[in-house]
Amino acid sequence: MISSIKSSSPSLSLTRSAFSTNRRISVQTPQFHPLPTGQNVQSQKPLYISYTENFRLVGKPRKRVVECEAYEADKSRPIEINVDEKAGVEAAQRVKIGLYFATWWALNVVFNIYNKKVLNAFPYPWLTSTLSLAAGSLMMLISWAIRIADTPKVSLEFWKALLPVAVAHTIGHVAATVSMSKVAVSFTHIIKSGEPAFSVLVSRFLLGDTFPIPVYLSLLPIIGGCALAAVTELNFNMTGFMGAMISNLAFVFRNIFSKKGMKGMSVSGMNYYACLSMLSLVLLTPFAIAVEGPQMWAAGWQTAMSQIGPNFVWWIAAQSIFYHLYNQVSYMSLDQISPLTFSVGNTMKRISVIVSSIIIFHTPVQPVNALGAAIAILGTFIYSQSCYNFEAGNKLMLCTIEDGSNGDVSADQYHLYLEDIDLMEAIKIDSYRFSISWARILPKGRFGEVNLAGINYYSNLIDALLLKGIQPFITLSHFDIPQELEDRYGGWLSPQSHHGNSESEPFLAAHNIILSHAAAVNLYRTKFQKEQGGKIGFVLHFDWFEPYSNSTADKLAAERALSFTISWFLDPILFGRYPEVMEKTLGTILPKFSSKDKEKLKSGLDFIGINHYASYYARDCLSSVCEPGVGVTTTEVGSEASEIIMQTPFEWLNFYPAGMEKTITYVKDKYNSTPMFITENGYGELKHPNYTHEEQLNDIKRTTYMEGHLDSVLAAIRKGADMRGYFVWSLLDNFEWRYGFGVKFGLYHVDFGTQKRTPRLSASWYKQFISKHRVNSMENRIWKKQFKANTMLRTLKPELHNQNYQSLSYG
């Protein structure tokens, strides 16, 4: 919640995602300093929107974890895994995938043997493909009918999403069968072993992805080896060659479309392929009739039966059954891995098919064929190794939620916002900071439709706030990102990079966040700001760092710590470049701004948002040996606890109000007195199951913490800081990231079973604080007159008046 101190016209604010990372710096918690004395100050008030909230990687892993995925408004899939068993989980996952692959390869060998037998006797690939799909569809319909498998629950949207997969699958299946009808099995699969190359090329030129240089280099032996093996094949046939090439391309698209279609679906890999078979059968049947025709099939069938006899029926049955089974297992694999890994598995599978077919069908092999195939296999191996680090980012990622909960409902403000606005009015706050969830508005990012229910919710929330004279202060991105963008781009790591390197990734992600801020500011300035009269800013997590001693080395360490947290983001936005110490320390790890980027960064910002909770000691570790703190790496700041006067439940949250004043003063002096807001500051208490309800409400430590930090804000204002407001975290108890519901930050206690809100002592204290410092004005009436219903982001241009310290809220 914010106290409006001194501000201008209505504004828009953008925030950022900061990482607590520094270069070889050890930190400790400073001791408590006496509280400064507060005085009244002059203030005005604004409307704001803010941008990307801070990432903060703190604390040690605990016992319970959930799968970390970018959150979508309609989905959360918690799993319970003991962190101590992480290695065992990953090993079990590898064994599971290995078993899938082994079964997949074995079934595919048998299918190819029978498929080639059928095509040799009955050379009608379109009908053969149709029979394969029909047999698989029939098998699954029977399985669902007798409840061997659960019947999938699918909608029209599912079938629409499945259509491009079915088209690609149908083309790939028929093309491969046409190829095999013209040439040897080994020849078709030598060509099709180049699938990883197709996968990379499609991803690069059609989807905009890029890969490490070794991946591209590995394509040369794959393509060259396949070509060498193919052109010297004794039974080379252009139709067979083109069929295999078309099949490669089609199956790459099928795998990519399938993986994206399986995301967020309640359909298993097995049932997904069953539905795919049925849709492909519908698509293929009319084409099969048009291309080959029933009369040709009847004549061919009579010939095959006269030559082979009843065994021919069993060949067709075996071919169809094994085709379906091997695809079932392949989709069970694809459900667990990425399309690129799937392509590598496909190539390794084909090696087994090539060897088996040569042995069974006695296919003639020239030395140059063997050499080409060996080169292609070597290229595939190099490719798989090159992709290892690239794919590491797609592995199961574990993070700590200590009580095993998730934030699907939390305080349920989605339904209870009117009640919560009444709570804000009860303690006389005049602004509310909340985030517009990216995933709630655009569940698929720019690749899907706008969720009108989300738009309506935020529109109604803003309407209700303005009717009470409470200004919206909006954050555009607060941790959440649509799952689609996480899957496509690796989140803030961009569409081009995902290397799985913890030393470089934070700087890459931060770089993209800074550029996204610049783009958003430029858009707002050119299209909306003149009409709306708003302001746009950037919010950072600000820890303050004190030198551990008076030595020059420790003083420089504290400055480095500030550069690697505060200046890391603000210097590029306000000065167009990273701090010099970061450039010298990190070298090529630190991304560079192009001339075009620098031009965008000139848009700057209108204010700086400060999330401040705690301060630390910084100790030099460049010229002296340090004992590692918690989580120290070359790019991460560790911490060591030292004695403090008011004990807090967390190693990262200490009671040092003077750090607030020093942080504000530092920003004022370095960034030319840019207007500021304290966008977060608050005190959290651990949930105590043995506490009575009265004890949970009597939060004396929170009121002490707030009083100290508010006095520190006032002290900074008296020194000339252009501080416009103060938000307390938070209005309500809520879901607190890795702590789940085990930590309470709210001025209002929330019973998450009943959703009942009860004011704590801190809410009463804050109400008295606001009442003491509030000056009556006409401003609330002006806001109400300018209110227009059913408008998402309003143009608010009130005549602002000077007034004293006022409080606003953040939930």
N, C-alpha and C positions, 0 to 999 in steps of 0.2 A: 504494500500500500504506500501511497506516495503523499508526502506533504508538499503542497505547491508553495514554493518559496518565492521565486522571482522568475517570470517567464514572459513570453511574447504571445503572438497570435497562435491559433490552432496549428498543430503540427503533426507530422508523420515521422516515426522513428524506426530506424533499421538497426538490428542487433547482429552480433556475429557469433561464431563458434570458436571458442578459444581452448587451447590445450595447455595444461599445466606442464610445460616443457622448458627446460633450460639446459645449458651446456655445462656439465660437470660442476654443479653447484649443490652444496648441502645446506639445508635450512633447519632452523629450530624456532620454537615458539617464543616470542618476546614475553617479558614479564608485564604484569598489569601496571598501567600508569593512572594516576588520579584523573577523575573526570573533570573536563572543563565546565565552566559555568555557562548556562544558556541564556540568550537574550532574544527579545522579539526582533524579527526582521521583516522587511518589506517584501511583498510577493505579488505575482500575477499568475494566471493559469492558462494552459494550452490544451489542445487535442493532439494526440500523437499516434503514429503507427510505428512499430519497430520491426526489425528484421531478424537475422539468425541468432538464436540463443547460443550460450557457450557450452561446449563439451568440456567436461571436467573429469579426468580419469584419476580417481582417488581411492585410497583404501586397499586393503588386502582381500583376496578372494575368500569367501566363506563357504559354508557347507552346501547351500542350495543354489541351483542355477537354473536359468531358463534359456531357451534358444534365442539369441539376439537377432532380430530381424527388424527391418524398417517397418514401423507400425502403420497399418491401414485401419481406418475407422471401423471397419466391419469384421476385423479378424485379430485374434491373438491365439498363439498355439504354444502354451507353456509345456515344458517337459522338465522332469526332475532328474538331475544327475548330480552325483557327488563330485565336487571338483577334484578331490583326491583320486578319483577314478577316471580322470579325463583321458589319461593315456590308454587305459583299458577300453574306454568307449571308442576312441579313435581306432585302436587295434581291431576291435570287434566290427567297427564299420568297414575297415579294409577287408577283413575276412568275409563279411557279408557280400561286398561288391565282388570280391574274388570268386566266391561261389556262384554268384549271378553270371559273371563272365564265363567261367568254366562250363556251366550248364548251357549258356547261350551258344558258345562255340560248338559244343558237342551236338546240340540239336541242329545247328546250322549245317554241320558236316553231313548229317543224315538227310536233311532236307535237300541239300544240293545234289546228293547222289541220286535220290529218287526223282528229283526235278529233271535232271539230265536224262535219266532213263525214260521218263514220260515224253520229253521233248524229242528224243531220238526216234521214238516210235510214233509220236503224235505231234507233229511240228506246228501246233497252233498256240502260240504263246498268249494271245489275248484270252482265249477260253481257259487255258491252264491257269492264268492269273485269276480269272473270275471264279473258277472252281475252288481255288485256294481260299479266297475271301469268303465264298459261300460256306465252305466247310467250317472255317473258323467262326463265322457268325452263328451257324447252327449249333456248334459246340457251346458257345457262350449262352445262347438262348436256353438251351437245355440245362446248363449249369445254374442259371438264374431261376428257372422253373422249379428245379428240384432242390434249390437253396444250397447247392455246393458253394456257390459264390453269392455275395450280397448284390442285389440288384441296385445299380447306381441311380441316384436321384439327380436327374439332369433337367435343364430348362432350355428354352429356345435360345437363350444367350449362349449356353454351352455349345449347342449345335452350330450356331453362327461362328463361334470361335474355332470350332473343330473343322469347319469347311476348308480353309486354306491348308490345314494339315492333311486332310483327306485328298485334296487335289495333288499336293506334292507327293504323298505316299502312293497314290494310284499311278502317277507318271513314273516314279522311281521303280515301282514293282513291275510294271509292264515293260519298261525299258530294260531292266535287268533280265527279265525272262526272254525278251526278244534277243538280247545279246547272247544268252546262253543257248538259244536255239540255233544260232549261227556258228558259234565257236566253242572251243573247249571250256570247261568249267574253270580250269586254271587260268586261261586267257582272260576271261571276264573278271575274275577276282584279282588278277594282277593289275588290271586297269582300275578296278574299284578300290584297290589298296591305297590309291592316291586321295581318298576322301579327306584326310586331314588337310591336304593342300587346298581342296575346294572349301573346306570349312573356314580356313584362315582367309582365303581370298574373298569369300562371300561376306564374312564378318568385317573385313577391312574396307572393301569398296562399296558395299551396299548398306552396311549397318554402322559404319564409321568407327569401328573398334580398331585399336592398334595393339601390337604385341612386341615383346622383346626381340632384338635383332637375331638371336640364335633361332627363334621360331621361323623367321623368314628364311634364314640360311638352310635350315633343315628341309625346306621344301625342294631345294635343288636336287638332292639325291633321290627324293621320293619321285618327283616328276621325271627326272632323267632315267632312273632305274626302271620305272614302269614303261617308259617309251622304249628303252633298249630291249626289255623283255617282250614287249608287244609287237614291235615291227618285224621281229625275226621269228614270230610264232608261225609254225608250219601251216596252220589253218587260219591265217589272218583273214578277216573279213571286215570290210568297212562298216557294214550294218551292225555287226557285233561290237565293233570298236565304239561306234557312236552310241549304241544302246548303253554300253557300260559308262560312257562319259555323261550321258544325260541322266542315268540313274544316280551317279555320284552327286550331281548338282541337285537333283530333286530330293535325295535323301538328306542332304545337308540342310535344305530348307525345311524338310519334314522334322528333323531333329530340333532345329531352332524353334519352329512354330510349336512343336509339341511341348518343349520345355516351358515356353511362355504360357501355353494353354493350360498346363498342369499346375501352374502357380495359383494358389488360392482356391483350387477346385477341390470339392469333396469326393473326387473320383480317384481311385487307386490307379497305379500304372497298368495293372492287368485290365481293369474295366475301361480305362481310357483307350487302350488298344482295341478292346472289343467293340466299342462304339466307333472307333476309327475304321475298323474292318467293315462294319455295316454301312457306314456312309460311303466308303470307297467302293463297296459292291454296288450301291445305287448309282454312283457316278460311272463305274466301269461297264456295267452290263450293256447299255445301249451302244456304246462304242465298240464293244467286243462283237456284238451282232452285226454292226455296220461294216466292220473291217473284215471279219472272217465269214460270218453267216452260218446258219444252221445246216444248210446243205453240205457245205464243206466239212463241217464238224462230223456229220453223219457218215460221210464217205471215209474220212480219216479214221473214225472210230472202228468201222468195219475192217479196215486194213490192219489197224493195230491189234485188234482182237484176233484176227486170223493168223497174225505172225507171233504174237506173244501168248495169247490164251487168257484164261481167267486171272493170271498173275497181274495182268495189266490194270485190272480194277484195283488190286491191292497197292500197286505202285502209285496210282492217283490218290488213293485214300491216305497212304503214308506221306506222300508229298504234301497234301493239304493239311494233315494233322500236324506234321513236324514244322511246317511253315508257320502255322498259327502259334504253336508252343514256343518256338524260338523267338518270335516277335513278342509274345507275352513276357518272356523273361527279359528280353532286351528293354522293354518299357518299364519293367520293375527296376532295371539298372538305371535308366534315364531319370526315373523318379528320384534317384539318390545322387546323381552326378551331373556335371555340366555337359552341354553338347560337344565341347572340344574333347573332353575325356572320353565321351561316348564314341567320337570319331576314331580316336586312338584304339579303343577297344574293338571297333569294327575292323580296323586294319589288322590287328593281331588275330582276330577271328578268321579273317580271310587267308592268312598265312596257313592256318590249320586246314582250311578248305582246299587251298592250292595243293598242299602236300598230299592230303587224302585223295583228291581227285586224280592226281598223277599216278598214285599207287594203284587205285581201284580201276581207273579207266586206261591205264598203261599209256598215258599221253606221252608222245615223243617229246623229249626235252633236249635242246641243243645247249652246249656250254654257255653261249652268249645269253640264252634265255635265263639260265640259272644265275649268271652273273648279274643281269639286269634286275631279277627278282631280289637277289641278295642286297644289291645297292638300295633298292626301294625299301627293303625291310630295315636296313641300317638307317636310312633317312627317317623312317617312322620312329625308330628307337630314339634318335637324336631329338626328333620333334617332341616325343613324350617327355624326355628329360628337360627340354627347353621350357615346356609348358608347366613343369612341376611347380615352380615358384609362382607362375601366373595363376595357376589353379588353386594355390594355397589359400587365397582369399575367399574361395568358395566353400571351404571346409566348414564344418560345424564350429561355430564360435560360441564360447561359453562366457557368460557374465553372471555376476552375483546378484540375486534377489533374495535377501536373507530369510524372509518369511515365506518364500515360495509363491507369493501372490503375483498378480498382474494388475495393470491399470485400466482394464476394460471399463470399469464403472467408476471406481474411486469415489469422489464426493458427489458424483452425478449432477453436476451443475447443468448439464444438457437439459435435464427435466426440471431442476429446482432453481433456475436462475432468478425467477421473480422473488422467491423467498430470500435468496442470497442478496439481491439488490436491496431488499428491506433491511437486511442486516447491515449493509453499508450505510444506508440512510440513518439507521439507529445510532451509529457512532459518528455521523456527520462527516464522512469522507466525501471528497468532491471529485475524485477521478478513480478509474478502475483500469488496471493493466491486465490484459489477457492476450492470448495468442490466437490467431486464426490458423487452425490446423491445416497444413498443406494437404495432407492425406484425406481430410474430411471434405475439402472443397474439390480437389482433383485427385481422386483415388488412384488413377493411372498416370498422374503427371500430365504431360502434354500429349499423351497417347490415348487418352480416353475422354469421356464426357464429364461435364461439370455436375457435381452432386447438388441438386437444387435443395435438398433437405438441409444440407450444411449451410448453404447460402441463407436460407430462411431462418435457421437458428441464429446465425450471427446478426442478421438484420433485426430480428425480434429482440435480441439481447441489447443491441445498440439503441433501438427505440426505447426500451424500458429504462436503460441507464439515463438517456437524455431527458426522459419525462421526470426523473427524480433529480435532475440537475447535476448528474454525475458524468464527467467527461470520459469517453473511451480513450485508452492509451494502448495501441494495438501492436503486438509483436507479429511479424509476418512469418517467422519460422522459429520454432522452439523445439529443436531436436528431431521432430518427426520429418520423415521424407516418404513419399509414396513408394510402396514396395517395388513397383514397376521400375522406378528410377534406380533403386538399389540393385535390382537384378541386371539392368542393362548397363549401368555405368559404375557400379561400385560406390554409389552415394557421392560424397563430395570429392572422391578421388578422380572424378571426371570420366567422360566417355573414352578417354584415351589411355588411362593409366590405372593399373591395379597390380602392383608388384609384390604385395605382402611383406613390405619392409618397414618395420616399426620405426627405424631411424629416419626414413625419408618421407613416409606417408603423411605424418602430421603437417609437414611443411607444404606438401602438395595440396592436401585438403584445405589448409588455411589459405593458400594462394587462390584456389578456386572460389572460396568464400569471399575473399576480398574483391575478386573480379565480379562476382555476382552482386555484391553490394554496389559496386560502381555502376553496373548495368541498371540496377533498380533505381538508384539515385538519378541517373541520367534520364530514365524513362519518366520518373515522377516530375523532375524539373521541367522537362520539355512538354509534357502532355497534361499535367494535372495541377502543379503547384500554383501557377498563376491564378487559376480559377478558384482553387480550394483554399489558398492561403495557408497551407499546412507546412510543417517542418519534417525533415527526415533525418534520422540519426543512426547511430551504431552502438550496440550494447556489448560490453566486455566484462568478463570476470576479472576483477582487480584484487589480487593479493598484494599486501604491502610487504616489503622486505627491508629489514634492518641489518646493518653490518653486525656480524657476530662479535667483532672486536673493533677497536679503533685503528687497526692496521690498514695500510693502504690497500693491501690485497683483498681484505674482507669488504672494504668499501667498494672496490671495483666489482667484487662478486655480487653485491647487492644491486649495483647498477646493471650488471649483466642480467640478473634475474628480472628486473623491471623491463629491460629491453626485450627479453625472450617471452614476456607475457603482455605487457601493455603496449610497448612501442612496436612489437611484432605486427600488430594490426593497424594501429593508429598512424604510424609513420608513413606507410604506403598510401593511406587514404588522404592524409593531410599534407605530406611532403613528397609523395610520388616514388618513394623507394624504401627498402627495408633498412633497419638500423645498421650502421656501419659495423658494429660488433658482431651482429648476426652474419653479415656477408663475409667477414674475416674468419669467423669461427667455423661456419658451415661450408663455405666454398661452393662447390657444384651441387651439393645437396639442396641448397636453397634455390627455388625456381626464380626465373628472371621475368621482369615485366617488359613486354614489347613496347615499341613506340605507340602502337594503337592502344595498348592497355593503359599506358601513362596518360594518354589523352582522355580516356574514360575516367581515370582516377581524379582528374581535375574537378570533377563535380563535387568532390569533398563530402561534407555533411553539415547539418545545421546544429547538431548537439551531440554530446557523448553521454551514453548511458553507462553507469557504473554499478556492477554487482559486487558488493564488498561484504565479506563475512569475517575475514581473519587476516592475521599478519604472521610473518615468520622471520627468523634469523637466517641470513645468508652467510656462508663461510666459503672461502676460496679453496678450490680443489684443483686449480691449474698448476700453481707453484708449490703446493703442499699436499700431503697425503691426508685423505678424509676417510673416515669410516662411512660406508654407504648408509644412507637413510632408507626410507621406505621407497622402493621402486626406482632407485637412482640408475639412470643410464646416461649416455653422453648427451641425450636430449631431454632428460626428464629431471625435475626437481624432486628431491626426497625431503623428508621432514623428520626431525627428532624432537620429542616432547621435552619441554623444560618446565620448571615450576611456574605456575600461574596462580593468581589469587582466587578467581572464581572458576572452579573446575567445571568443564563441560563434558558431555558424554562422548565427544569425538576428538580424534587426534588432529583433525584439520580445522576444528572450530574453537578458537581461543578468544578470550575476552581482553581485547586491547583496543579500546575506543580511539586512542590517539592515532592508530593506523588509518582510521577513516579520514581524519583531518589531513594527515600527511599524504594520503592518496589523492585527495581533492586538490591540495596545494600543488602537488607534483604535476597533475594534469593541467591545472591552470597555468603554471609557469612554462611548461614545455609546449603546450598547444594553444598559445596566444589567447588565453581567457575564453576559449570556446564554451558556450553554455553547456551545463551538465545537469544530469538527473541521477540521483541514487535510485536505480531501478530495482535493486534487490538488497535487502539487509534484514537479517532475522536470526532467531535463535531456535534451535531444535532440541527437543527432549525425547529420550528413549521411552517407548511404551513400557510401563511397569504393570504387569498383570496383578500385582498385589495391592496397588494403590486404590484407594477409594475414589469414588467419583469426585468428591470434594477436593481431594489431593491433586487429581488430574487438572482441576480448574484453577488451583491456586499456584499460578506460574510466576512466582516472584523473580526467578532468575531471568525470565524473558523480559519482564518490565525493567529490570536493572540493565540488561543488555541494550534494550531500545533507548532508555534514557541516556546512557553513556554515549551511544553512537549519534543520537540526535543532537546532543550537546556538542559533539565533535563536529558535526555538520555546521552548526551555528558558528563555531569558532572559525572554521574555514571561510564562511561567508563574511565574517567580520574582517578577515584578511584580504577580502576582495574577490573571492571566488564567485563566479556567476552561476550559482546553484539554483536551479529552477524548481526542484521538487524532490521528494523522498517517498519511496515505496517500501513498505514492510512485506517481507515474505513470511507468512502469507495470511490472507484472510481466513482460510479454512485449513484444517488438517487435510492432507491429500496423499496420493501415492508418491513417495519420495525415492524414485529411482531404485538403486540397489538395496535400499532399506525397506522398500515396500511400504506397508502400513505401520512399521515398527517405530517410526520417528514422527513426532508431532511438531509442526512449525506454526500451527494456526492460532490466530487470536480467538477463533471459535473452535471448540472441541466438536469433532464429528464422530458420532456412533455409526460405523460403517454397516452395521446390521440393519439399523432403522433409518439411517441418514438424518437423525436428529442433530441439529446444531445447538450448541450451548455456549454462551460467552464465557471466556476465561477472565481472570483478573486483568490480564494485559489488555483485553478489549475495553474494559471499564477505564483502565489507566489512560489508554489512548484517546478515548472519548473525552476525558477530562483535559488531556493535553490539548486537543483540538479546540475545545471550548475556551480554554484559557487564552489561546493565541489567535483565535478567529476574530476577524473584523467584519461586521455586516456590510454587505454590498448589494448592488442590484444585479450582480453578474448571473446568479442562477436564473433570474427571471428572463434575462437576455438570452441565455441558452435555450430556455423553454420556448421563447418566441421564435427562435430560429430552427426549432425542431421540425423535421418533415418526416412523416411516417413512411415506412417501406423503402427507405433509401439506405444502401449498405454503408457507404462511406460518405459522410455528409460534408458539405462546405459550410464551415462554421466561422464566421468572422465577427465575433462580438467586440464591442467596445470594452477593452480591458481596463481595469482600475487597479491601482496599488492596493495591496491588502497584506495582512500579516500571515504568519506561518499557518498553513492549512493542511489538513491531512487527506490523502487519497489512498485508494486500496488496491491490492493485487491479490488475486485468489489463485 
